[in-house]
Amino acid sequence: MFNDPFHFFRWVLTIFVTVYASVLSLQIAYSYYVWLASRDKYMSLLRQYVIVQGLRLRARRFAGDALICILLTVALGCMFVAQFQLDHIQQTLRYVQSPR
């Protein structure tokens, strides 16, 4: 499967980027949690404001952006499937064309 250096590079890059984005997102979420969990009265007011604004969000406003994100994810999945099928076709052609 990794006979081509590009495939190996692509998989290694995918793993590193996924791990990096996950760790960074968790760190940011935890820092916001710690910051908003403070007992200060101003932080309590800010926390209530954030909760109220979160509840006031309308799903229709962000439905278009969410749909685009979902469609791009589906397109990425289709490209991965197509790449696997092309690799399989290439391996089959090499096997058929190889002298016995």
Protein Blocks (a to p, Z undefined) as FASTA:
>chain_A
ZZpfklmmmmmmmmmmmmmmmmmmmmmmmmmmmmmmpcbfklmmmmmmmmmmmmmpcfkl
mmmmmmmmmmmmmmmmmmmmmmmmmmmmmmmmmmmmpcZZ
